[in-house]
Amino acid sequence: MTLTAALDDESLRANFKWNDVRFIGALAGRYALPDRRRTPDDKVPVYACRLCSISTRMLVAVGPVVGKEGEVVSSHFNEFGILRGRITRRLASGFVTDLQLTDGEREKLGAKIEWHKKHVHAQVPDKREHRRIQPRDPRSLICLADGQRVPCFVVDVSRSGAAVSAHYWPDIGTPMALGRIVARVVRHLDVGFAVQFVQEQEFEELEALIKPPAD
């Protein structure tokens, strides 16, 4: 059954208590805090995030910028679409959002969650030369040439580079260290920027190397 068919299937809709449907697992997404300071080009900043859990009432995500309780947040996940709400609780590196949905929207979200749970293992293999992974702990630190340190969120990482999201907008070519790996900015992304490592890293050591320095 396709997702569209699931949403239109009255028998399926009748058999679930949508308020109880919940998915726990890591999914990549993005979010914006519309009331926050805009970027240098006067756009609302968009940050990368990772979904930890979602139900038809709330979601939990981690990201580089934690909003204030009561602040409006707009999130987007390919699997669930755009979800708007208010932050009800701050976490160490994330937030809990109370979703603002109509009954009909809540019902459709419940169907999407249920469909995703059934198809979560259908993954497309990564055929890029350097396989990318989502680190188990995406929190890291950017160390700049002038000594400035900026907390960041590692979207994904490979032996040769990483995608990074932060409340910081560097120019192409900017040198920096991501954790303990020296790199340069090579591309801007919708949710941040991409860096290329000066030297390729051992795949097994990547997660340890991108951790923030202890000092």
Secondary structure, DSSP 8 states (H G I E B T S, - for coil): --HHHHHH-HHHHHH--GGG-EEEEEEEEEEE-TTS---TTS---EEEEEEEEEESSEEEEE-SS---TT-EEEEEETTTEEEEEEEEEE-SSEEEEEE---HHHHHHHHHHHHHHHHHTT------SSS--B--SS-EEEEEETTS-EEEEEEEEE-SSEEEEE-S----TT-EEEETTEEEEEEEEETTEEEEEESS---GGGHHHHTS----
